[in-house]
Amino acid sequence: MKRIAIEMDEVIIDLNHTLTPPQASPPIAPPQPTRAALFEEIEELIGEETFYAGLPAQPDAQRVIERLSQQYEIYITTTAVDFPRSLMAKLEWLKANFPFISPMNIICCASKSILNADYLIDVDARHFDQFSGQGILFATAQNQQETGYSRVDNWADIERYFF
């Protein structure tokens, strides 16, 4: 049975639901924090137990992943090592939203090179560099300039890709 590894953030979880602030009228430019301060602020936000609890799954992700799991081995990957306080919240979110995914099929890794899968669906093209299988880029505003990879815009595209 072929294997599909799927990144959590922005591929399965709709992070933009919480991270995108409401637009003010007229737009007000927020003060630009230093990179270190921004990282600390993000780490604190993501580390809150309730951060992931209220986030929705990407549209159609649950249905399509469940359908894929009938013909493929599904592995969920996360780079939670970048934000270690988020790991427990992510695991709880997965259990609540994807109960059909075994905890044995959840992989926490910074480098996707260790994955033994045929496909990797991710938003970050650099994760494909050392991955031995087929990279599939899940489109976001941040990766629009990336080329050279199969690209999907949503879970309906993923469903068409595999079926």
Order of alpha helices (4+ residues) and beta strands (2+ residues): beta-alpha-alpha-alpha-alpha-beta-alpha-beta-beta-beta-beta-alpha
